[in-house]
Amino acid sequence: MSFSKTTSLASLALTGLFVVFKFA
């Protein structure tokens, strides 16, 4: 797997978690 793809997926997951905890 490419580094950029992993980074984008990680940032996407972190953003999702942030939104979930923000509106939880």
C-alpha positions as CSV (number, residue, x, y, z in Angstrom):
1,M,0.0,0.0,0.0
2,S,1.2,3.5,-0.7
3,F,2.1,6.0,2.0
4,S,-0.1,8.7,0.7
5,K,-3.1,6.4,0.6
6,T,-2.5,5.3,4.2
7,T,-2.2,8.9,5.3
8,S,-5.4,9.9,3.5
9,L,-7.3,7.0,5.1
10,A,-5.9,7.8,8.5
11,S,-6.9,11.5,8.2
12,L,-10.3,10.5,7.0
13,A,-10.8,8.1,10.0
14,L,-9.6,10.8,12.4
15,T,-12.0,13.3,10.9
16,G,-14.9,10.8,11.2
17,L,-14.1,10.1,14.8
18,F,-13.8,13.9,15.6
19,V,-17.3,14.5,14.0
20,V,-18.8,11.5,15.9
21,F,-17.4,12.7,19.3
22,K,-18.4,16.3,18.5
23,F,-22.0,15.4,17.8
24,A,-22.3,12.5,20.2
